[in-house]
Amino acid sequence: MNGKWKKFECCVVPLPEDESVVFSLYLKLLYTGKLPVKDNAASTDSTTIADEFATLAKLLVLDEKPMDEASKEAALAAISSRSKESFSDGHSYYPAMDCAQIIYDGGATDSPSRKLLVDIYTELVRSAFLDEHEKAEAVPKDFLLDLALSLVVNRLPKKGV
């Protein structure tokens, strides 16, 4: 913690919106220099995998509070890596909309976590993800705008155009 926090003078840093599980993960990362993640060979339950992505997203938001770059880089690397892995059920998984809500509600507009999420969706996710969400309000509007811009910029141009 770098001491730039507003309430650092009194040695108390209230974090009422942060879950103890997420803060515990942060402390483990600070103490060991390693981010413990679940073994993908043993993970076949999509709920367990989704929970892990959500916890990592919450860790990214927490990392922005003390401006801890090392922890933020570890969480970004974990999310990126996990979204590219094949699990024991043969599927690949990516952060769901709850992660987008966590990151977009808690992170800065220029946050690397926002960019990573948009990059994952631009590269890996197909239109079916929209079918999974009955309610459009479940998808953060800023995320959709960032994703639309990324898709326009990164799509392959048609031949002859």
C-alpha positions as CSV (number, residue, x, y, z in Angstrom):
1,M,0.0,0.0,0.0
2,N,1.6,3.2,-1.1
3,G,0.2,5.7,1.4
4,K,-1.7,7.8,-1.1
5,W,-5.0,6.9,0.4
6,K,-7.1,9.7,1.8
7,K,-7.5,8.0,5.2
8,F,-4.0,6.7,5.5
9,E,-3.1,9.2,8.3
10,C,-5.3,7.4,10.8
11,C,-4.1,3.9,9.9
12,V,-7.6,2.8,9.2
13,V,-8.7,2.0,5.6
14,P,-12.5,1.2,5.5
15,L,-13.4,-1.1,2.7
16,P,-17.1,-1.8,3.4
17,E,-17.9,-2.8,-0.2
18,D,-15.1,-5.3,-0.5
19,E,-15.8,-8.9,0.3
20,S,-13.5,-10.6,2.8
21,V,-12.8,-13.5,0.4
22,V,-11.5,-11.0,-2.2
23,F,-9.4,-9.2,0.4
24,S,-8.1,-12.5,1.7
25,L,-7.0,-13.4,-1.9
26,Y,-5.4,-10.0,-2.2
27,L,-3.4,-10.6,1.0
28,K,-2.3,-14.0,-0.2
29,L,-1.0,-12.4,-3.4
30,L,0.8,-9.7,-1.4
31,Y,2.4,-12.2,1.0
32,T,3.3,-15.0,-1.5
33,G,3.6,-13.1,-4.8
34,K,1.4,-15.8,-6.3
35,L,-2.3,-15.8,-7.2
36,P,-3.9,-19.1,-6.3
37,V,-6.4,-20.2,-9.0
38,K,-8.3,-23.4,-9.3
39,D,-7.0,-26.3,-11.3
40,N,-8.8,-26.3,-14.7
41,A,-8.5,-30.1,-15.1
42,A,-10.7,-30.5,-12.0
43,S,-13.1,-27.7,-12.9
44,T,-16.1,-28.8,-14.9
45,D,-18.8,-26.9,-13.1
46,S,-19.5,-23.6,-15.0
47,T,-20.8,-22.0,-11.8
48,T,-17.4,-22.6,-10.1
49,I,-15.6,-21.2,-13.1
50,A,-17.9,-18.2,-13.2
51,D,-17.4,-17.6,-9.5
52,E,-13.6,-17.6,-10.0
53,F,-13.9,-15.0,-12.8
54,A,-16.2,-12.8,-10.6
55,T,-13.7,-13.1,-7.7
56,L,-10.8,-12.1,-10.0
57,A,-12.9,-9.1,-11.4
58,K,-13.5,-8.0,-7.8
59,L,-9.8,-8.3,-7.1
60,L,-9.1,-6.0,-10.1
61,V,-11.5,-3.4,-8.7
62,L,-9.8,-3.7,-5.2
63,D,-6.4,-3.4,-6.8
64,E,-7.3,0.0,-8.2
65,K,-7.9,1.3,-4.6
66,P,-4.3,1.1,-3.3
67,M,-3.0,1.4,-6.9
68,D,-1.2,-1.9,-6.6
69,E,0.2,-2.5,-10.1
70,A,1.7,-5.9,-9.3
71,S,-1.5,-7.3,-8.0
72,K,-3.5,-5.8,-10.8
73,E,-1.1,-7.4,-13.4
74,A,-1.4,-10.8,-11.7
75,A,-5.3,-10.6,-11.8
76,L,-5.3,-9.4,-15.4
77,A,-2.9,-12.3,-16.4
78,A,-5.1,-14.8,-14.5
79,I,-8.3,-13.7,-16.2
80,S,-6.6,-13.6,-19.6
81,S,-5.1,-17.0,-19.2
82,R,-8.2,-18.6,-17.8
83,S,-10.3,-17.3,-20.7
84,K,-8.0,-19.1,-23.2
85,E,-7.8,-22.4,-21.4
86,S,-9.7,-25.6,-22.3
87,F,-11.3,-27.2,-19.2
88,S,-11.8,-30.8,-18.5
89,D,-15.3,-30.7,-20.1
90,G,-13.7,-29.5,-23.4
91,H,-15.1,-26.0,-23.2
92,S,-13.5,-22.7,-22.8
93,Y,-15.0,-20.1,-20.5
94,Y,-14.8,-16.4,-20.3
95,P,-15.9,-13.7,-17.8
96,A,-19.7,-13.3,-17.8
97,M,-21.7,-10.2,-17.6
98,D,-21.5,-10.1,-13.8
99,C,-17.8,-9.6,-14.3
100,A,-18.5,-6.8,-16.7
101,Q,-20.8,-5.2,-14.2
102,I,-18.2,-5.5,-11.4
103,I,-15.4,-4.0,-13.6
104,Y,-17.5,-1.3,-15.2
105,D,-19.1,-0.3,-11.9
106,G,-15.9,-0.3,-9.9
107,G,-13.1,0.6,-12.3
108,A,-11.9,3.8,-13.9
109,T,-12.9,4.5,-17.5
110,D,-9.3,4.0,-18.7
111,S,-8.9,0.8,-16.6
112,P,-6.8,-2.0,-18.1
113,S,-9.4,-4.4,-16.7
114,R,-12.0,-2.8,-19.0
115,K,-9.7,-3.1,-22.0
116,L,-9.0,-6.8,-21.2
117,L,-12.7,-7.6,-20.9
118,V,-13.4,-5.9,-24.3
119,D,-10.4,-7.7,-25.9
120,I,-11.7,-11.1,-24.6
121,Y,-15.1,-10.5,-26.0
122,T,-13.8,-9.1,-29.3
123,E,-11.5,-12.1,-29.8
124,L,-13.4,-15.1,-28.3
125,V,-17.0,-14.5,-27.8
126,R,-19.7,-14.9,-30.4
127,S,-23.2,-13.5,-30.7
128,A,-24.7,-16.3,-28.5
129,F,-23.6,-14.4,-25.4
130,L,-26.3,-11.9,-26.0
131,D,-28.9,-14.6,-26.3
132,E,-28.0,-15.7,-22.7
133,H,-29.2,-12.4,-21.3
134,E,-33.0,-11.9,-21.3
135,K,-32.6,-8.4,-19.9
136,A,-30.6,-5.9,-21.8
137,E,-30.1,-3.9,-18.6
138,A,-27.9,-6.7,-17.3
139,V,-25.2,-5.6,-19.8
140,P,-23.4,-2.4,-18.8
141,K,-24.0,0.2,-21.6
142,D,-20.4,1.4,-21.5
143,F,-19.2,-2.1,-22.0
144,L,-21.5,-2.5,-25.1
145,L,-20.1,0.8,-26.5
146,D,-16.5,-0.2,-25.9
147,L,-17.2,-3.6,-27.4
148,A,-19.0,-2.1,-30.5
149,L,-16.0,0.2,-31.1
150,S,-13.5,-2.7,-30.7
151,L,-15.5,-4.8,-33.1
152,V,-15.6,-2.1,-35.8
153,V,-11.9,-1.3,-35.4
154,N,-10.8,-5.0,-35.3
155,R,-13.1,-6.6,-37.9
156,L,-11.5,-7.7,-41.1
157,P,-12.3,-5.5,-44.1
158,K,-14.3,-7.1,-46.9
159,K,-12.5,-7.7,-50.1
160,G,-13.2,-5.1,-52.8
161,V,-14.4,-2.5,-50.3
